[in-house]
């Protein structure tokens, strides 16, 4: 089993977190909704698997490349 890191592609505020530890996710599922420069940007997963770690919560400010969540793939 491999662990895949879902990362932020820009500096942003975390508006909401759509997953919790233990949730099953499919390719294209929203993990986090970010806000930057008055635009809402959904962060989607590129793999299917199970969420094993969520590293952010609403209100956090994240940097480009910062890990938002970890997904375990089969």
VMD Tcl script that draws the C-alpha trace (Angstrom):
set ca {
  {0.00 0.00 0.00}
  {1.23 3.42 -0.93}
  {0.59 6.77 0.71}
  {-0.18 9.71 -1.57}
  {0.08 13.29 -0.33}
  {-2.58 15.75 -1.47}
  {-0.88 19.16 -1.53}
  {-1.90 22.78 -1.96}
  {-0.93 24.28 -5.30}
  {-0.92 27.85 -3.95}
  {-0.92 30.00 -0.85}
  {-4.54 30.00 0.33}
  {-7.00 29.98 3.20}
  {-8.71 26.67 3.97}
  {-12.47 27.30 3.72}
  {-13.66 23.76 4.36}
  {-12.43 20.18 4.63}
  {-14.64 17.65 2.83}
  {-13.12 14.43 4.20}
  {-12.26 12.80 7.51}
  {-9.84 10.05 8.50}
  {-11.24 6.71 7.37}
  {-13.27 8.10 4.47}
  {-13.08 6.31 1.13}
  {-12.34 8.63 -1.81}
  {-12.46 8.23 -5.56}
  {-10.48 10.06 -8.24}
  {-11.85 13.60 -8.55}
  {-13.38 13.81 -5.05}
  {-12.99 17.15 -3.30}
  {-10.62 17.00 -0.34}
  {-10.39 20.68 0.65}
  {-11.92 23.95 -0.54}
  {-9.39 26.78 -0.57}
  {-9.85 30.52 -1.03}
  {-7.25 32.75 -2.63}
  {-7.72 36.27 -4.01}
  {-11.52 35.97 -3.53}
  {-11.65 32.81 -5.68}
  {-12.77 29.42 -4.35}
  {-10.50 26.59 -5.47}
  {-11.43 22.95 -4.82}
  {-8.51 20.58 -4.23}
  {-9.33 17.20 -5.77}
  {-7.72 13.82 -5.25}
  {-5.96 12.19 -8.18}
  {-6.11 8.71 -6.62}
  {-8.71 6.41 -5.10}
  {-8.18 5.08 -1.61}
  {-8.78 5.77 2.07}
  {-7.97 8.98 3.95}
  {-5.41 8.18 6.67}
  {-4.52 11.72 7.75}
  {-6.01 15.22 7.45}
  {-3.43 17.90 8.20}
  {-5.55 21.08 7.94}
  {-8.78 22.52 9.27}
  {-10.99 25.44 8.22}
  {-9.32 28.77 8.91}
  {-5.77 27.50 8.34}
  {-3.49 29.37 5.94}
  {-1.52 26.95 3.78}
  {1.57 27.46 1.66}
  {2.24 26.18 -1.85}
  {3.30 22.53 -1.61}
  {1.95 22.06 1.93}
  {0.40 18.64 2.60}
  {-3.36 18.85 3.14}
  {-4.19 15.16 3.48}
  {-2.68 11.70 3.07}
  {-4.48 8.96 1.14}
  {-3.62 5.27 1.32}
  {-4.03 3.47 -1.99}
  {-4.48 -0.26 -2.49}
}
mol new
graphics top color blue
foreach p $ca { graphics top sphere $p radius 0.5 }
foreach p [lrange $ca 0 end-1] q [lrange $ca 1 end] { graphics top cylinder $p $q radius 0.2 }
display resetview
